[in-house]
Amino acid sequence: CGVVADLLAGSPHAQELLGEHARLAQRFALLDKALTEQIVAELEQAGIAEPAQTAQVLMAACHGIVAKVSDGEAVRASVKLLCARMVAGTGVGS
């Protein structure tokens, strides 16, 4: 938070930027919820145990990937690899 305060210090647009962050956070939260529900449904259909917890772990891991990988193609490849490894670890489809 201190870094954000330093970046916004003296900016005539500070309140606007902070408001936009809150607005985008709400949109991302709604998107995350919808995506998580879709993942849970797909995991249930595939017969994977603990679909809600598995989806939660996948979403958290994906958040970490997005935070650390800046290239869109690399993010997509990393998420695909993560999902393939997690599904393989369940024994489903083997």
WOBELDA-V787234 format. One record per helix or strand of 2 or more residues. SS is the DSSP state (H for helix, E for strand). FROM is the first residue (numbers start at 1). TO is the last residue. If there is no record, write none. Layout:
SS&FROM&TO  SS&FROM&TO
This chain:
H&2&8  H&14&46  H&51&68  H&72&90
